[in-house]
Structures are given as C-alpha cells and as structure tokens.
Amino acid sequence: MKHLIYIIVVLGLLLGGLNFSILAQEKQILAPDTPDEEIMHMNPQMVDPSQLPLDSIEDLNVTGTVQTIDLVTWRLHINGKAVTKELSLTYDDLLQMEMITKKSILICPGFFVDYAEWTGIPLQTFLKQAGVESYERIRVATGDGYSTSFTREEIEKNTIFLALKVNGVTLPPEHGFPVRIVADGIYGGQWVKWVDTIEIQ
C-alpha cells in the first residue's frame, strides 16, 4: 500500500510539473532580432521579451502632449468610494516608498513597440496605505486630461505599478515625469503618463 501511495504521489508531481511546463511554454519567446513590425501585432500577455535588447531612452516612442509639472504644487491624490483614508502624496513621499524594478514590453498595436526597464511603486502599495479592503476597479487620471482604468482582476493577475524611473534614470518629461503607469502584460494604451489621481472604486 505504501508503494502504491508513493507511486500515486510521484505521478501527481510529474503530471503537475508537466502541466506547469505547458503553461510556461504558452508564451512565445521573442528572439533578440525579432522585428518590431512583427511584435506590434502580438498580445503582450502571450510573449516573453526577456531576450530582446533594451531600447535606449532616446529610442522610446513619445506619445501625448508633453506636460510641464511643477513638483512644488504637484500631488498624487488617492481617493474613491473604496478608500477609508484619502492620500495626497508629494514626489518626495513617493521616493521614500519601496519600489520594484521590472523589464516590460509596451505594445501599441500596429504602431510601435518599446522594451525598457522600469522602476516604481506597485498599485497594491497605495491600496494598503489608503485602507482599501475591497474594490472593483481603479481609475487612473493624468495631467493632460486622459484617464484609464483597471479591473481588480487585471491588477491581481498582472504587474501594474507607478513608474518613477526608466532604465535606471528619472523619467524624462516626454515619458511621463513625475510618474506614469507601467502595466506589464497589458496593451500600451493603458500605460498613461503624468499621473496625478488614482481613484479606487
């Protein structure tokens, strides 16, 4: 009986490992020389860009009307019906928070591709600080009047954070200074720049 149980356990582990391998292989590994013209038609959730060379900051695509932000008056506002403690954070406040660094690919379908290393604060951090226990959606508004939103499922399944740096240096104004959204695995239209409000609903 012990031998039978052992065999069943081993088989279970092997099958579990096999299933994990299959899931891990679902993403297409992009060769270093994969043309941007090909990548821009792919789903960011289905690609593994880890072998691609990083784009230089100078080569990153510029979108939107560049905003000039005065850090003396700028604040990041965290509010919404799911918030128990509204926050108004300065840029210096953000610099004191724990950050993550991740290489992420931005795909703007049919237009362009950027691959860079971003450093910033996970959205989950702001949820905790604002005393959020339950929510359905987060809306992110920006200094140029644009906004986007993420469902709770998107936030829990993807790495979404507020970036302050790109390729190790402070975000340039054209790429969203002081902060922008990086949404790993999500199309570039939601990577909004010049963020000033996070509304948790």
C-alpha positions as a Markdown table, in Angstrom:
| # | Residue | x | y | z |
|---|---|---|---|---|
| 1 | Met | 0.0 | 0.0 | 0.0 |
| 2 | Lys | 2.8 | 2.4 | 0.9 |
| 3 | His | 4.4 | 1.7 | -2.5 |
| 4 | Leu | 1.1 | 2.4 | -4.3 |
| 5 | Ile | 0.7 | 5.7 | -2.4 |
| 6 | Tyr | 4.3 | 6.6 | -3.3 |
| 7 | Ile | 3.7 | 5.9 | -7.0 |
| 8 | Ile | 0.5 | 8.0 | -7.0 |
| 9 | Val | 2.3 | 10.9 | -5.3 |
| 10 | Val | 5.2 | 10.8 | -7.8 |
| 11 | Leu | 2.8 | 10.6 | -10.8 |
| 12 | Gly | 0.9 | 13.5 | -9.4 |
| 13 | Leu | 4.1 | 15.6 | -9.1 |
| 14 | Leu | 5.2 | 14.6 | -12.6 |
| 15 | Leu | 1.8 | 15.5 | -14.1 |
| 16 | Gly | 1.7 | 18.7 | -12.2 |
| 17 | Gly | 5.1 | 19.6 | -13.4 |
| 18 | Leu | 4.1 | 18.7 | -16.9 |
| 19 | Asn | 1.0 | 21.0 | -16.7 |
| 20 | Phe | 3.2 | 23.8 | -15.3 |
| 21 | Ser | 5.7 | 23.3 | -18.2 |
| 22 | Ile | 2.9 | 23.5 | -20.7 |
| 23 | Leu | 1.5 | 26.7 | -19.2 |
| 24 | Ala | 5.0 | 28.2 | -19.0 |
| 25 | Gln | 5.5 | 27.5 | -22.7 |
| 26 | Glu | 2.3 | 29.2 | -23.8 |
| 27 | Lys | 4.3 | 32.5 | -24.0 |
| 28 | Gln | 6.3 | 32.9 | -27.2 |
| 29 | Ile | 9.9 | 33.6 | -26.5 |
| 30 | Leu | 11.0 | 36.5 | -28.8 |
| 31 | Ala | 14.4 | 36.2 | -30.4 |
| 32 | Pro | 16.7 | 39.2 | -30.0 |
| 33 | Asp | 16.3 | 40.1 | -33.7 |
| 34 | Thr | 12.5 | 39.8 | -33.8 |
| 35 | Pro | 11.4 | 42.8 | -35.9 |
| 36 | Asp | 9.2 | 45.4 | -34.2 |
| 37 | Glu | 6.9 | 45.2 | -37.1 |
| 38 | Glu | 6.1 | 41.6 | -36.1 |
| 39 | Ile | 5.9 | 42.2 | -32.3 |
| 40 | Met | 3.5 | 45.2 | -32.6 |
| 41 | His | 0.8 | 42.8 | -33.7 |
| 42 | Met | 1.2 | 40.4 | -30.8 |
| 43 | Asn | -0.6 | 40.2 | -27.5 |
| 44 | Pro | 1.7 | 41.3 | -24.6 |
| 45 | Gln | 0.3 | 38.6 | -22.4 |
| 46 | Met | 1.5 | 35.9 | -24.8 |
| 47 | Val | 5.1 | 37.0 | -25.4 |
| 48 | Asp | 8.3 | 36.6 | -23.4 |
| 49 | Pro | 10.5 | 39.5 | -24.3 |
| 50 | Ser | 13.4 | 38.7 | -21.9 |
| 51 | Gln | 15.8 | 38.0 | -24.8 |
| 52 | Leu | 15.2 | 41.3 | -26.5 |
| 53 | Pro | 17.8 | 44.1 | -26.1 |
| 54 | Leu | 16.5 | 47.1 | -24.1 |
| 55 | Asp | 15.6 | 50.2 | -26.0 |
| 56 | Ser | 17.6 | 53.3 | -25.1 |
| 57 | Ile | 15.6 | 56.2 | -23.6 |
| 58 | Glu | 16.2 | 58.2 | -26.7 |
| 59 | Asp | 14.6 | 55.4 | -28.8 |
| 60 | Leu | 11.4 | 55.2 | -26.7 |
| 61 | Asn | 8.4 | 56.4 | -28.6 |
| 62 | Val | 6.8 | 59.7 | -27.5 |
| 63 | Thr | 3.0 | 59.9 | -27.3 |
| 64 | Gly | 0.6 | 62.6 | -26.0 |
| 65 | Thr | 1.2 | 66.3 | -25.3 |
| 66 | Val | 4.2 | 66.7 | -23.0 |
| 67 | Gln | 3.2 | 68.2 | -19.7 |
| 68 | Thr | 5.4 | 70.5 | -17.6 |
| 69 | Ile | 4.9 | 69.6 | -14.0 |
| 70 | Asp | 5.7 | 71.8 | -11.0 |
| 71 | Leu | 6.8 | 69.5 | -8.2 |
| 72 | Val | 6.2 | 72.2 | -5.6 |
| 73 | Thr | 2.4 | 72.0 | -6.2 |
| 74 | Trp | 2.1 | 68.6 | -7.7 |
| 75 | Arg | 0.4 | 65.9 | -5.6 |
| 76 | Leu | -0.6 | 62.3 | -6.3 |
| 77 | His | -4.2 | 62.0 | -5.0 |
| 78 | Ile | -5.6 | 58.7 | -3.8 |
| 79 | Asn | -9.4 | 58.7 | -3.4 |
| 80 | Gly | -12.6 | 57.0 | -4.3 |
| 81 | Lys | -15.5 | 55.2 | -2.6 |
| 82 | Ala | -13.4 | 52.2 | -1.6 |
| 83 | Val | -10.8 | 54.4 | 0.2 |
| 84 | Thr | -11.0 | 54.8 | 4.0 |
| 85 | Lys | -8.0 | 57.2 | 4.2 |
| 86 | Glu | -7.6 | 59.7 | 1.3 |
| 87 | Leu | -3.9 | 60.4 | 0.5 |
| 88 | Ser | -2.2 | 63.4 | -1.0 |
| 89 | Leu | 1.4 | 62.4 | -1.7 |
| 90 | Thr | 4.3 | 64.6 | -2.8 |
| 91 | Tyr | 7.1 | 63.3 | -5.1 |
| 92 | Asp | 9.4 | 63.1 | -2.2 |
| 93 | Asp | 6.8 | 60.9 | -0.4 |
| 94 | Leu | 6.9 | 58.5 | -3.4 |
| 95 | Leu | 10.7 | 58.4 | -3.4 |
| 96 | Gln | 10.6 | 57.0 | 0.2 |
| 97 | Met | 8.4 | 54.1 | -0.7 |
| 98 | Glu | 9.6 | 50.6 | -1.5 |
| 99 | Met | 10.0 | 50.1 | -5.3 |
| 100 | Ile | 10.2 | 47.2 | -7.8 |
| 101 | Thr | 12.2 | 47.1 | -11.0 |
| 102 | Lys | 10.9 | 45.2 | -14.0 |
| 103 | Lys | 11.7 | 44.9 | -17.7 |
| 104 | Ser | 8.4 | 45.3 | -19.5 |
| 105 | Ile | 7.3 | 45.5 | -23.1 |
| 106 | Leu | 4.9 | 48.1 | -24.3 |
| 107 | Ile | 3.0 | 47.1 | -27.4 |
| 108 | Cys | 0.9 | 49.8 | -29.1 |
| 109 | Pro | -1.0 | 47.5 | -31.6 |
| 110 | Gly | 0.0 | 48.2 | -35.2 |
| 111 | Phe | 2.1 | 51.3 | -34.3 |
| 112 | Phe | 5.2 | 50.7 | -32.1 |
| 113 | Val | 7.0 | 48.6 | -29.5 |
| 114 | Asp | 9.1 | 49.8 | -26.6 |
| 115 | Tyr | 11.1 | 47.5 | -24.3 |
| 116 | Ala | 12.7 | 49.1 | -21.2 |
| 117 | Glu | 13.4 | 48.6 | -17.5 |
| 118 | Trp | 11.0 | 50.5 | -15.3 |
| 119 | Thr | 11.2 | 51.2 | -11.6 |
| 120 | Gly | 8.3 | 52.2 | -9.4 |
| 121 | Ile | 5.7 | 51.5 | -6.8 |
| 122 | Pro | 3.1 | 48.7 | -7.1 |
| 123 | Leu | -0.6 | 49.8 | -7.1 |
| 124 | Gln | -1.1 | 47.4 | -4.3 |
| 125 | Thr | 1.0 | 49.6 | -2.1 |
| 126 | Phe | -1.4 | 52.5 | -2.5 |
| 127 | Leu | -4.4 | 50.2 | -1.7 |
| 128 | Lys | -2.8 | 49.3 | 1.6 |
| 129 | Gln | -1.9 | 52.9 | 2.5 |
| 130 | Ala | -5.4 | 54.1 | 1.7 |
| 131 | Gly | -7.0 | 51.3 | 3.9 |
| 132 | Val | -8.8 | 49.7 | 1.0 |
| 133 | Glu | -10.3 | 46.3 | 1.9 |
| 134 | Ser | -12.5 | 45.6 | -1.1 |
| 135 | Tyr | -12.7 | 47.3 | -4.6 |
| 136 | Glu | -13.8 | 46.6 | -8.1 |
| 137 | Arg | -11.9 | 48.9 | -10.3 |
| 138 | Ile | -9.1 | 51.6 | -10.2 |
| 139 | Arg | -9.3 | 54.7 | -12.4 |
| 140 | Val | -6.1 | 56.5 | -13.2 |
| 141 | Ala | -6.3 | 60.1 | -14.3 |
| 142 | Thr | -3.4 | 62.2 | -15.7 |
| 143 | Gly | -2.3 | 65.8 | -16.1 |
| 144 | Asp | -3.2 | 66.0 | -19.7 |
| 145 | Gly | -6.9 | 65.1 | -19.0 |
| 146 | Tyr | -6.6 | 61.5 | -20.1 |
| 147 | Ser | -7.6 | 58.5 | -17.9 |
| 148 | Thr | -7.8 | 54.8 | -18.0 |
| 149 | Ser | -8.9 | 52.1 | -15.6 |
| 150 | Phe | -8.0 | 48.6 | -14.4 |
| 151 | Thr | -10.3 | 45.9 | -13.0 |
| 152 | Arg | -9.4 | 44.2 | -9.8 |
| 153 | Glu | -8.7 | 41.0 | -11.8 |
| 154 | Glu | -6.2 | 42.9 | -14.1 |
| 155 | Ile | -4.4 | 44.3 | -11.1 |
| 156 | Glu | -4.2 | 40.9 | -9.3 |
| 157 | Lys | -3.0 | 39.0 | -12.4 |
| 158 | Asn | -0.6 | 41.5 | -13.8 |
| 159 | Thr | 2.3 | 43.6 | -12.6 |
| 160 | Ile | 1.0 | 47.1 | -12.6 |
| 161 | Phe | 2.9 | 49.9 | -11.0 |
| 162 | Leu | 3.6 | 53.6 | -10.9 |
| 163 | Ala | 7.0 | 54.2 | -12.5 |
| 164 | Leu | 9.4 | 56.9 | -11.5 |
| 165 | Lys | 12.4 | 55.7 | -13.4 |
| 166 | Val | 13.2 | 54.2 | -16.8 |
| 167 | Asn | 16.4 | 52.4 | -17.5 |
| 168 | Gly | 17.7 | 53.5 | -14.1 |
| 169 | Val | 17.2 | 57.2 | -14.5 |
| 170 | Thr | 14.4 | 59.6 | -13.6 |
| 171 | Leu | 11.6 | 59.7 | -16.1 |
| 172 | Pro | 12.0 | 62.4 | -18.7 |
| 173 | Pro | 9.0 | 64.7 | -19.1 |
| 174 | Glu | 8.2 | 63.2 | -22.5 |
| 175 | His | 7.8 | 59.8 | -20.9 |
| 176 | Gly | 5.6 | 60.8 | -18.0 |
| 177 | Phe | 7.6 | 62.7 | -15.3 |
| 178 | Pro | 6.9 | 62.6 | -12.5 |
| 179 | Val | 5.1 | 59.3 | -12.6 |
| 180 | Arg | 3.4 | 57.0 | -15.2 |
| 181 | Ile | 1.7 | 53.7 | -15.3 |
| 182 | Val | 3.6 | 50.6 | -16.3 |
| 183 | Ala | 1.1 | 47.7 | -16.9 |
| 184 | Asp | 3.1 | 44.6 | -17.7 |
| 185 | Gly | 1.1 | 42.2 | -20.0 |
| 186 | Ile | -1.4 | 44.9 | -20.9 |
| 187 | Tyr | -1.5 | 47.0 | -24.2 |
| 188 | Gly | 0.2 | 50.3 | -24.2 |
| 189 | Gly | -2.9 | 52.4 | -24.3 |
| 190 | Gln | -3.3 | 51.9 | -20.6 |
| 191 | Trp | 0.3 | 53.0 | -19.8 |
| 192 | Val | -0.8 | 56.5 | -19.1 |
| 193 | Lys | 1.7 | 59.3 | -18.3 |
| 194 | Trp | 1.8 | 62.3 | -15.9 |
| 195 | Val | -0.5 | 60.5 | -13.4 |
| 196 | Asp | -2.0 | 62.7 | -10.7 |
| 197 | Thr | -5.0 | 60.8 | -9.4 |
| 198 | Ile | -5.8 | 57.2 | -8.5 |
| 199 | Glu | -9.5 | 56.7 | -7.8 |
| 200 | Ile | -10.3 | 53.4 | -6.2 |
| 201 | Gln | -13.9 | 52.3 | -6.7 |
